[in-house]
């Protein structure tokens, strides 16, 4: 298939480009220059890391801080930025800097890659996205560097500030602090915790939502989409904080030994990160079963459309819940904030939900055959991969080669989007009309 023909199918073009970026990243990370030992990294492990970074997930089979050299860490940082920002946004920005006009086909691909409503205004939004990213990641890097410089010195502290700011805003969950510990050593540091939380939330709610919030002082109104995203996000954070606090308060391996300040801060942090950042300040493997199930639900829901996270998305979750509520009450359609959601969006929400459940079930089933871990650990790992989260109960480094491939595939589908995957493999046929209706018993 010629390149021009592929470009006419945005979903396929995005998928193939992501694959190419991952392969290039995997090759670079496998080279001796990328490891601190100066030796080649196992190709599957290198590809796994490149896949996880590009899909902004954070699941790792080798510790990023201790295994990879400065060069390798730079490669990972670039992959995270490309994956979080979308390569088309970067391409558009570079083209504009060079004075090039952006063809309609490229605008369509850009629209698909950042999950925007229409082609109109897409270039303006791309410019704004770059501005938003530079501001938030820049400010985040300065604040985090002020924390890390005290412990690691100026040069290392500055690099750590930049790396973790980008990783947090892009909801990637990669860290350089060693021993798969994430931010456990900083669970009581209010400045670091609040900065990371705000970066995660900002990156996860979607660039369109951020753009609307910026323009609110002019328009004095928010769209239905923005209201829905902000409402669901707030509900999930508050409810998650309360439930984690309650579930883990008496757990000697997690919250019980901490001060009340640390308990509250840790509960907030762990309520935010499952959607879909992957950082942690407590050992996930020691959480109670009830908390693990709660985090699985949060990872499945994920972030919001147009953001840097994965999952089925907050708006999809809300639409399905509202539709179920109205069905129970004998009402038709979905009404939110005195607005009716169009039927095609409702159908699309159910398609995403059903296909996502099927993918998670299939991946969990396959891993249960080849891996020696318990069902809850496997389900947690798979959901984390699908939601591009990066949290793990500790089984990732011990997966078999087949298990790593399954998780890589799940991460890839979670980042590219299950709708994009289905669209790319579907064969369009003329729709048949005027067929007689009939009834089927359900339930």
C-alpha positions in Angstrom: 0.0 0.0 0.0 1.4 3.4 -1.0 2.1 6.0 1.7 -0.4 8.5 0.2 -3.1 5.8 0.3 -2.3 5.1 3.9 -2.4 8.8 4.8 -6.0 8.9 3.4 -6.9 6.5 6.3 -6.1 8.6 9.4 -6.5 5.7 11.9 -4.2 3.4 10.0 -1.6 6.1 9.4 -1.6 7.0 13.2 -1.2 3.3 14.1 1.6 2.7 11.7 3.5 5.8 12.7 3.2 4.9 16.4 4.6 1.5 15.5 7.5 3.0 13.7 8.3 5.3 16.6 8.2 2.4 19.0 10.5 0.2 16.8 13.0 3.0 16.4 12.9 3.7 20.2 13.3 0.0 20.9 16.4 -0.2 18.7 18.0 2.8 20.3 17.3 1.5 23.8 18.8 -1.9 23.0 22.2 -0.4 22.1 25.1 -0.5 24.6 25.1 3.4 24.8 21.7 3.3 26.3 22.6 1.1 29.3 24.7 2.0 32.3 26.5 -1.3 32.0 27.6 -0.6 28.4 26.0 -3.8 27.2 23.2 -4.6 24.9 19.7 -4.7 26.5 17.5 -7.6 25.7 15.6 -6.6 22.5 12.2 -7.6 24.0 12.9 -5.6 27.2 14.1 -2.6 25.1 11.0 -2.8 22.9 8.8 -3.1 26.0 10.3 0.1 27.5 10.0 2.0 24.2 6.4 0.8 23.8 5.6 1.8 27.4 7.2 5.2 27.0 5.5 6.0 23.6 2.2 4.8 25.0 2.8 6.9 28.1 2.2 4.0 30.4 5.1 3.5 32.8 5.1 -0.3 33.2 8.8 -1.4 33.1 10.7 -4.7 33.1 14.0 -3.0 34.1 14.4 -0.1 36.5 14.7 3.1 34.4 16.9 4.9 36.8 19.4 2.2 37.4 19.5 0.3 34.1 19.5 3.1 31.5 22.3 5.6 30.9 21.8 9.3 30.5 21.4 8.7 26.7 18.8 6.0 27.3 16.9 8.2 29.7 16.9 11.0 27.1 15.5 8.6 24.5 12.8 7.6 26.9 12.0 11.2 27.7 11.6 12.0 24.0 9.4 9.0 23.5 7.2 10.1 26.4 6.9 13.6 25.0 6.0 12.3 21.5 3.5 9.9 22.9 1.9 12.4 25.2 1.8 15.3 22.9 1.2 13.3 19.7 3.7 13.3 17.0 1.3 15.2 14.7 1.2 18.2 17.1 5.0 18.3 17.0 5.1 17.9 13.3 2.5 20.7 12.9 4.5 23.1 15.1 7.7 22.4 13.2 6.0 22.9 9.9 4.6 26.3 11.1 8.0 27.4 12.3 9.4 26.7 8.8 6.6 28.7 7.3 4.9 25.7 5.7 1.1 25.5 5.2 -0.6 22.5 6.7 -2.6 20.5 4.0 -6.2 19.4 4.7 -5.1 15.7 4.9 -2.6 16.5 7.7 -5.2 18.6 9.5 -7.5 15.6 9.5 -4.8 13.3 10.8 -4.0 15.9 13.5 -7.7 16.0 14.5 -7.8 12.3 14.9 -4.5 12.1 16.8 -5.6 14.6 19.5 -9.3 13.5 19.4 -10.7 16.9 18.5 -14.3 17.5 17.3 -13.6 19.0 13.9 -10.9 20.2 11.5 -11.9 23.8 11.9 -9.6 25.6 14.3 -7.3 22.7 14.6 -4.1 24.6 13.8 -5.0 27.3 16.4 -5.5 24.5 19.0 -2.2 22.9 18.0 -0.4 26.1 18.7 -2.2 26.5 22.0 -1.4 22.9 22.9 2.4 23.6 22.5 2.0 26.7 24.6 0.1 24.8 27.3 2.7 22.0 27.4 5.7 24.4 27.6 4.1 26.4 30.4 3.0 23.5 32.6 6.0 21.3 32.0 8.3 24.2 32.4 6.8 25.4 35.7 6.6 21.8 36.9 10.2 21.2 36.1 11.4 24.3 38.1 9.3 23.3 41.1 10.3 19.6 41.1 14.0 20.6 40.4 13.9 22.7 43.6 13.1 19.5 45.5 15.5 17.2 43.7 18.5 19.6 43.7 18.7 19.3 47.5 19.1 15.5 47.3 21.0 15.0 44.0 22.9 18.2 43.3 22.3 20.8 40.7 22.8 19.0 37.3 21.1 15.7 38.3 18.4 17.6 40.2 17.6 19.8 37.2 17.4 16.8 34.9 15.2 14.9 37.3 12.9 18.0 37.5 12.5 18.1 33.7 12.1 14.3 33.3 9.5 13.9 36.1 7.6 17.0 35.0 7.2 15.7 31.5 6.4 12.2 32.8 3.7 13.6 35.1 2.1 15.9 32.6 2.1 13.2 29.9 0.6 10.8 32.5 3.6 8.5 31.8 4.6 7.3 35.3 8.2 6.8 34.4 10.7 7.8 37.2 14.4 7.8 37.7 14.5 7.3 41.5 15.6 3.7 41.4 14.5 0.3 42.7 11.0 0.6 41.2 10.3 2.9 44.2 8.6 5.8 42.3 8.0 8.7 44.7 7.8 6.5 47.9 10.7 8.5 49.4 8.7 11.7 49.0 5.3 10.7 50.3 5.4 13.4 52.9 6.8 16.2 50.6 3.7 18.4 50.1 5.4 20.5 47.3 6.3 17.5 45.2 3.0 15.7 45.7 0.8 18.7 44.9 2.9 19.6 41.8 2.8 16.1 40.4 -1.0 15.8 41.2 -1.7 19.1 39.3 0.5 18.1 36.4 -1.3 14.7 36.1 -4.8 16.2 36.3 -4.0 19.0 33.8 -2.5 16.5 31.3 -5.4 14.1 31.8 -8.4 16.3 31.4 -7.7 17.1 27.7 -6.2 20.0 25.8 -9.7 21.1 24.6 -10.9 21.4 28.1 -7.8 23.4 29.2 -8.3 25.7 26.2 -11.9 26.3 27.2 -10.9 27.1 30.7 -8.3 29.6 29.5 -11.0 31.3 27.3 -13.7 31.2 30.1 -13.0 34.9 31.0 -14.1 35.9 27.5 -17.0 33.4 26.8 -18.3 33.1 30.3 -19.5 29.6 29.4 -18.3 26.0 29.2 -19.3 23.3 26.7 -21.2 20.2 27.8 -18.1 18.2 27.2 -16.0 20.4 29.5 -18.6 20.4 32.3 -18.9 16.7 32.1 -15.2 16.0 32.2 -14.6 18.4 35.2 -17.5 17.0 37.1 -16.6 13.3 36.7 -12.9 14.1 37.4 -13.7 15.9 40.6 -16.1 13.1 41.7 -13.5 10.4 41.1 -10.7 12.2 42.9 -12.8 13.0 46.0 -14.5 9.6 46.2 -11.2 7.8 45.5 -9.4 9.8 48.2 -12.1 9.0 50.8 -12.3 5.3 49.9 -8.5 4.7 49.8 -8.2 6.4 53.2 -10.9 4.2 54.7 -9.7 1.0 53.0 -6.0 1.4 54.0 -6.1 3.2 57.3 -5.5 0.0 59.3 -3.1 -1.6 56.8 0.3 -1.8 58.5 2.1 -2.1 55.1 0.6 1.1 53.7 -1.2 3.9 55.6 -1.3 2.9 59.2 2.3 3.8 60.1 2.0 7.2 58.5 1.1 10.5 60.1 -2.4 11.9 59.5 -0.9 14.5 57.0 0.9 11.7 55.1 -2.2 9.5 55.1 -4.3 12.3 53.6 -1.6 13.3 51.1 -1.0 9.7 50.1 -4.7 9.0 49.7 -5.1 12.0 47.4 -2.0 11.0 45.4 -3.1 7.4 44.9 -6.7 8.5 44.0 -5.2 10.7 41.1 -2.5 8.4 39.7 -4.6 5.5 38.7 -6.2 7.8 36.1 -3.6 7.3 34.3 -0.2 8.3 35.6 1.2 5.3 37.4 3.3 7.0 40.1 3.0 5.7 43.6 4.0 6.7 47.1 3.1 3.4 48.7 3.8 -0.2 47.6 0.9 -1.3 45.4 1.6 -4.9 46.1 0.7 -4.4 49.7 -2.7 -2.8 49.1 -5.8 -4.6 50.4 -8.0 -6.4 47.8 -10.7 -3.8 48.1 -8.3 -1.1 47.2 -6.9 -3.0 44.3 -10.4 -3.5 42.9 -11.1 0.2 43.3 -7.9 1.1 41.4 -8.8 -1.4 38.7 -12.1 0.5 38.2 -10.3 3.8 38.1 -7.7 2.6 35.7 -10.4 1.2 33.4 -12.2 4.6 33.4 -8.9 6.5 32.8 -8.4 10.1 31.8 -10.5 12.3 29.5 -10.7 12.5 25.6 -8.0 14.7 24.0 -5.7 14.3 27.0 -2.5 12.3 27.6 -4.1 9.3 29.4 -5.9 6.1 28.4 -8.8 4.1 29.6 -12.4 4.2 28.2 -12.4 8.0 29.3 -14.5 9.9 31.9 -17.1 11.1 29.4 -17.7 7.5 28.1 -18.2 6.3 31.6 -20.6 9.1 32.5 -22.7 8.7 29.3 -23.1 4.9 29.9 -24.1 5.5 33.6 -26.6 8.2 32.6 -28.0 6.0 29.8 -28.5 3.1 32.3 -30.2 5.5 34.7 -32.6 6.7 32.1 -33.3 3.2 30.9 -34.2 2.1 34.4 -36.6 5.1 34.6 -38.2 4.3 31.3 -36.7 7.3 29.5 -35.0 7.4 26.2 -31.7 9.0 25.3 -29.1 10.6 27.6 -29.7 14.1 29.1 -26.9 15.9 30.9 -26.9 19.5 32.0 -30.2 20.1 30.1 -28.5 18.9 26.9 -29.3 15.7 25.0 -26.3 13.6 23.9 -26.7 12.5 20.3 -27.5 8.8 19.8 -24.3 8.1 17.7 -22.2 9.2 20.7 -24.1 6.9 23.0 -23.6 4.0 20.6 -19.9 4.8 20.3 -19.6 4.8 24.1 -21.1 1.3 24.4 -18.8 0.1 21.6 -15.8 1.4 23.4 -17.0 -0.1 26.7 -17.8 -3.5 25.2 -14.6 -3.8 23.1 -12.5 -2.7 26.1 -14.0 -5.3 28.4 -13.4 -7.9 25.7 -9.7 -6.9 25.3 -9.1 -6.9 29.1 -10.8 -10.3 29.4 -8.9 -11.8 26.5 -5.5 -10.5 27.7 -6.2 -11.7 31.3 -7.2 -15.1 30.0 -4.1 -15.5 27.9 -1.8 -14.3 30.7 -3.5 -16.7 33.2 -2.4 -19.6 30.9 1.3 -18.6 30.6 2.0 -16.7 33.9 2.2 -18.1 37.5 0.6 -15.1 39.2 -2.8 -14.8 40.9 -5.8 -13.6 39.0 -6.1 -10.3 40.8 -2.4 -9.5 40.0 -2.9 -10.4 36.3 -6.1 -8.4 36.0 -4.5 -5.4 37.7 -1.5 -5.6 35.3 -3.7 -5.9 32.2 -6.0 -3.0 33.2 -3.0 -0.9 34.0 -1.7 -1.6 30.5 -5.0 -0.9 28.9 -5.5 2.4 30.8 -1.8 3.3 30.0 -1.4 3.8 33.8 1.8 2.0 34.8 0.8 0.9 38.3 1.8 -2.7 39.1 1.7 -5.1 42.0 5.3 -6.0 41.1 4.9 -8.7 38.5 6.0 -6.8 35.4 9.7 -7.7 35.5 8.9 -11.4 35.9 6.5 -11.8 33.0 7.5 -14.4 30.3 8.4 -13.1 26.8 4.8 -14.0 25.7 3.4 -12.2 28.7 5.4 -9.1 27.8 4.1 -9.2 24.2 0.5 -9.4 25.5 1.0 -6.4 27.8 2.8 -4.5 25.0 -0.2 -5.1 22.7 -2.7 -4.0 25.4 -0.7 -0.8 26.1 -0.6 0.0 22.4 -4.4 -0.5 21.9 -5.0 1.6 25.1 -2.9 4.5 23.8 -3.9 4.5 20.1 -7.5 4.0 21.1 -9.7 1.0 20.6 -11.9 2.9 18.2 -9.0 3.7 16.0 -7.9 0.0 16.0 -11.5 -1.1 15.1 -11.7 1.6 12.4 -8.4 0.6 10.9 -9.3 -3.0 10.4 -13.0 -2.6 9.5 -14.2 -3.1 6.0 -16.8 -0.4 5.0 -19.9 -1.9 3.4 -23.0 -0.1 2.2 -25.6 0.0 4.9 -28.7 -2.0 4.2 -31.9 -0.2 5.0 -35.7 -0.9 5.2 -35.2 -4.3 6.9 -38.1 -5.5 9.0 -37.7 -5.2 12.8 -38.1 -8.1 15.2 -37.7 -8.7 18.9 -35.2 -10.7 20.9 -35.5 -11.5 24.6 -32.6 -10.2 26.7 -31.9 -10.2 30.5 
